[in-house]
């Protein structure tokens, strides 16, 4: 094997290794496919409903963007479908949101492409656990899990911690937490493939993506729009970098250098300028924030924010 061939093999092995490490630190995403050919004339024709309601109360319906794999309209619809009851998150639309976020990340290029496979691995773990629970009805939620518990916060006040009323153990975030705790499958000291630990990794990555999209939607400061690379690095440093080793943080810095320019994101979200991009991304960020906050509360109430 020639020197060039050996070098190519070494690079592939290194990228695979980095993808795995990144996941264990908390970042579960993979970017290995470029955006498919799209028409530059594509435009988002429906930023708001045609009804006369106030824009702040707008149901946030977006049209499909033809000619590409990632669809911001689908992402938003899944995100809006996930919140349930007063404090829960339905897992099916939550995982479907991740499917679309994976497509978003895959569109950003091959430099960081191998990592979104790790997100797909994590969503598959939860889906498989849900499937196994469906095939084993004897292990479904009992009456004690269907109840609404009162638990004390650190301040000593009482909060209602809601568990969804359903028959599927993995129907929602709170039902999954309660059933895994009751079955003793959550290990607070060692790494496992429990749904709760898996959810925590996805949860951390969701915060990174939320912050990145939020920054990407910002209006110019002193007439200057910062590069997506700079924004992504900044979002990473305040979120996922906290959970990563020095080696993984350096690898992340290299990956961010290869981020596309802002015009690419106009085409990806099917808009013409920064103003339109901000409108669309702010809708997405708001929907992500609701899911993130609900999940954060559920994990925190059960002491799961630091699962190994």
Secondary structure, DSSP 8 states (H G I E B T S, - for coil): --HHHHHHHHHHHHHHHHHHHHHHHT-------B-----TT-----SS-SS-S-GGG--------TTSS--HHHHHHHHHHHEETTTEEBHHHHHHHHHHHHHHHHTB-GGGGGGHHHHHHHHHHHHHHHHHHHH-GGGS--HHHHS-EEEE-TTS-EEEE----SS-TTSBHHHHHHHHHHHT---SSS----HHHHHHHHHHHHHHHHHHHHHHT---BTTB---HHHHHHHHHHTTGGGGS-HHHHHHHHHHHHT---HHHHHHHHT-SSHHHHHHHHHHHHHHHHHHHHHHHHHHHHTT-TT--
